[in-house]
Amino acid sequence: MSTGQILLGIALFALAGAIVYAWGLKKSLDQEEDLQRSLMSACGSRVVKYLKQHGTITKQETARLISGMKAGPFWSRRKVKVQDGTLAAGQVLEFLLDQQYIEHAGSERYQLKK
């Protein structure tokens, strides 16, 4: 092996290390948003499943349904949990309305969108 090949190998290894480091840094900066999005999705799935069985739901029922839910990637110890169901219920219902999964069904009731 010549000196030029060794230097090229070292430079390529350093470049690969820099790329992996930058990817990990970007991932750690976006982790909180990803966890929140994962929790909203999990809560939304539970509400949609409930609506398929019961037809309609109120904000209070949603709060009781999602209270204590946890979400996060299975490979990580970092999880996010619903601390107060009444605060999160409004966010979950707004999320489902924005995603057009549910619609208003009268006074403070929601149903699956037809």
KENURO-124829 format. One record per residue (C-alpha): residue number from 1; x, y, z; residue in one letter; chain. Coordinates in nm, 4 decimals. Layout:
<recs>
+-----+----------+----------+----------+-----+-------+
|   n |       xx |       yy |       zz | res | chain |
+-----+----------+----------+----------+-----+-------+
| NUM |        X |        Y |        Z |   a |     A |
...
+-----+----------+----------+----------+-----+-------+
</recs>
This chain:
<recs>
+-----+----------+----------+----------+-----+-------+
|   n |       xx |       yy |       zz | res | chain |
+-----+----------+----------+----------+-----+-------+
|   1 |   0.0000 |   0.0000 |   0.0000 |   m |     A |
|   2 |   0.1266 |   0.3379 |  -0.0886 |   s |     A |
|   3 |   0.1145 |   0.6448 |   0.1306 |   t |     A |
|   4 |  -0.1471 |   0.8010 |  -0.0988 |   g |     A |
|   5 |  -0.3837 |   0.5054 |  -0.0543 |   q |     A |
|   6 |  -0.3446 |   0.5158 |   0.3237 |   i |     A |
|   7 |  -0.4191 |   0.8894 |   0.3329 |   l |     A |
|   8 |  -0.7221 |   0.8382 |   0.1063 |   l |     A |
|   9 |  -0.8499 |   0.5620 |   0.3371 |   g |     A |
|  10 |  -0.8092 |   0.7840 |   0.6425 |   i |     A |
|  11 |  -0.9881 |   1.0719 |   0.4681 |   a |     A |
|  12 |  -1.2801 |   0.8499 |   0.3622 |   l |     A |
|  13 |  -1.3090 |   0.7077 |   0.7146 |   f |     A |
|  14 |  -1.3145 |   1.0613 |   0.8599 |   a |     A |
|  15 |  -1.5803 |   1.1655 |   0.6085 |   l |     A |
|  16 |  -1.7974 |   0.8651 |   0.6967 |   a |     A |
|  17 |  -1.7604 |   0.9475 |   1.0676 |   g |     A |
|  18 |  -1.8613 |   1.3089 |   1.0070 |   a |     A |
|  19 |  -2.1708 |   1.2011 |   0.8136 |   i |     A |
|  20 |  -2.2803 |   0.9592 |   1.0885 |   v |     A |
|  21 |  -2.2218 |   1.2280 |   1.3531 |   y |     A |
|  22 |  -2.4267 |   1.4872 |   1.1598 |   a |     A |
|  23 |  -2.7091 |   1.2355 |   1.1092 |   w |     A |
|  24 |  -2.7167 |   1.1533 |   1.4821 |   g |     A |
|  25 |  -2.7140 |   1.5215 |   1.5767 |   l |     A |
|  26 |  -3.0067 |   1.5946 |   1.3440 |   k |     A |
|  27 |  -3.1954 |   1.2956 |   1.4846 |   k |     A |
|  28 |  -3.1456 |   1.4090 |   1.8440 |   s |     A |
|  29 |  -3.2657 |   1.7617 |   1.7638 |   l |     A |
|  30 |  -3.5867 |   1.6292 |   1.6072 |   d |     A |
|  31 |  -3.6502 |   1.3632 |   1.8724 |   q |     A |
|  32 |  -3.8959 |   1.5656 |   2.0834 |   e |     A |
|  33 |  -4.1152 |   1.6470 |   1.7810 |   e |     A |
|  34 |  -4.1065 |   1.2832 |   1.6717 |   d |     A |
|  35 |  -4.2138 |   1.1690 |   2.0182 |   l |     A |
|  36 |  -4.5042 |   1.4168 |   2.0253 |   q |     A |
|  37 |  -4.6146 |   1.3106 |   1.6778 |   r |     A |
|  38 |  -4.5947 |   0.9446 |   1.7812 |   s |     A |
|  39 |  -4.8053 |   1.0102 |   2.0922 |   l |     A |
|  40 |  -5.0702 |   1.2008 |   1.8925 |   m |     A |
|  41 |  -5.0857 |   0.9149 |   1.6438 |   s |     A |
|  42 |  -5.1204 |   0.6511 |   1.9170 |   a |     A |
|  43 |  -5.3921 |   0.8488 |   2.0969 |   c |     A |
|  44 |  -5.5705 |   0.9119 |   1.7680 |   g |     A |
|  45 |  -5.5644 |   0.5418 |   1.6863 |   s |     A |
|  46 |  -5.7198 |   0.4581 |   2.0218 |   r |     A |
|  47 |  -5.9952 |   0.7173 |   1.9720 |   v |     A |
|  48 |  -6.0715 |   0.5937 |   1.6186 |   v |     A |
|  49 |  -6.0898 |   0.2341 |   1.7468 |   k |     A |
|  50 |  -6.3313 |   0.3482 |   2.0187 |   y |     A |
|  51 |  -6.5440 |   0.5336 |   1.7632 |   l |     A |
|  52 |  -6.5705 |   0.2250 |   1.5440 |   k |     A |
|  53 |  -6.7258 |   0.0398 |   1.8378 |   q |     A |
|  54 |  -6.9369 |   0.3140 |   1.9991 |   h |     A |
|  55 |  -7.0260 |   0.5673 |   1.7282 |   g |     A |
|  56 |  -6.9630 |   0.8985 |   1.9075 |   t |     A |
|  57 |  -6.7307 |   1.0368 |   2.1720 |   i |     A |
|  58 |  -6.7081 |   1.3495 |   2.3889 |   t |     A |
|  59 |  -6.4023 |   1.5400 |   2.5039 |   k |     A |
|  60 |  -6.4400 |   1.3975 |   2.8559 |   q |     A |
|  61 |  -6.4566 |   1.0400 |   2.7233 |   e |     A |
|  62 |  -6.1495 |   1.1098 |   2.5107 |   t |     A |
|  63 |  -5.9615 |   1.2384 |   2.8167 |   a |     A |
|  64 |  -6.0452 |   0.9232 |   3.0104 |   r |     A |
|  65 |  -5.9529 |   0.7031 |   2.7134 |   l |     A |
|  66 |  -5.6073 |   0.8523 |   2.6507 |   i |     A |
|  67 |  -5.5053 |   0.9286 |   3.0082 |   s |     A |
|  68 |  -5.1739 |   0.7613 |   3.0913 |   g |     A |
|  69 |  -5.0873 |   0.6577 |   2.7350 |   m |     A |
|  70 |  -4.7180 |   0.6233 |   2.6500 |   k |     A |
|  71 |  -4.5480 |   0.6329 |   2.3126 |   a |     A |
|  72 |  -4.1957 |   0.6137 |   2.1791 |   g |     A |
|  73 |  -3.9693 |   0.3994 |   1.9667 |   p |     A |
|  74 |  -3.9202 |   0.0456 |   2.0942 |   f |     A |
|  75 |  -3.5412 |   0.0709 |   2.0725 |   w |     A |
|  76 |  -3.5177 |   0.3787 |   2.2944 |   s |     A |
|  77 |  -3.5754 |   0.4394 |   2.6635 |   r |     A |
|  78 |  -3.7133 |   0.7843 |   2.5824 |   r |     A |
|  79 |  -4.0913 |   0.7749 |   2.6021 |   k |     A |
|  80 |  -4.3554 |   1.0440 |   2.6247 |   v |     A |
|  81 |  -4.6677 |   1.0036 |   2.8383 |   k |     A |
|  82 |  -5.0034 |   1.1789 |   2.8630 |   v |     A |
|  83 |  -4.9929 |   1.3407 |   3.2075 |   q |     A |
|  84 |  -5.3267 |   1.5230 |   3.1991 |   d |     A |
|  85 |  -5.5933 |   1.3668 |   2.9796 |   g |     A |
|  86 |  -5.8157 |   1.6767 |   2.9823 |   t |     A |
|  87 |  -5.5429 |   1.8937 |   2.8291 |   l |     A |
|  88 |  -5.4391 |   1.6333 |   2.5739 |   a |     A |
|  89 |  -5.7966 |   1.5463 |   2.4718 |   a |     A |
|  90 |  -5.8457 |   1.8788 |   2.2965 |   g |     A |
|  91 |  -5.5181 |   1.8394 |   2.1094 |   q |     A |
|  92 |  -5.6023 |   1.4843 |   2.0022 |   v |     A |
|  93 |  -5.9487 |   1.5827 |   1.8805 |   l |     A |
|  94 |  -5.8034 |   1.8797 |   1.6884 |   e |     A |
|  95 |  -5.5407 |   1.6477 |   1.5385 |   f |     A |
|  96 |  -5.8112 |   1.4041 |   1.4244 |   l |     A |
|  97 |  -6.0244 |   1.6886 |   1.2868 |   l |     A |
|  98 |  -5.7252 |   1.8251 |   1.0927 |   d |     A |
|  99 |  -5.6481 |   1.4789 |   0.9567 |   q |     A |
| 100 |  -6.0170 |   1.4462 |   0.8630 |   q |     A |
| 101 |  -6.0738 |   1.1227 |   1.0542 |   y |     A |
| 102 |  -6.3604 |   1.2629 |   1.2602 |   i |     A |
| 103 |  -6.6280 |   1.5299 |   1.2342 |   e |     A |
| 104 |  -6.8598 |   1.7148 |   1.4709 |   h |     A |
| 105 |  -7.1763 |   1.5247 |   1.5580 |   a |     A |
| 106 |  -7.3829 |   1.7772 |   1.7473 |   g |     A |
| 107 |  -7.3100 |   1.9488 |   2.0745 |   s |     A |
| 108 |  -6.9579 |   1.8563 |   2.1875 |   e |     A |
| 109 |  -6.9740 |   1.5106 |   2.0299 |   r |     A |
| 110 |  -6.7565 |   1.3694 |   1.7547 |   y |     A |
| 111 |  -6.8019 |   1.0803 |   1.5120 |   q |     A |
| 112 |  -6.6029 |   0.9103 |   1.2396 |   l |     A |
| 113 |  -6.6123 |   1.0950 |   0.9108 |   k |     A |
| 114 |  -6.8327 |   0.9229 |   0.6571 |   k |     A |
+-----+----------+----------+----------+-----+-------+
</recs>
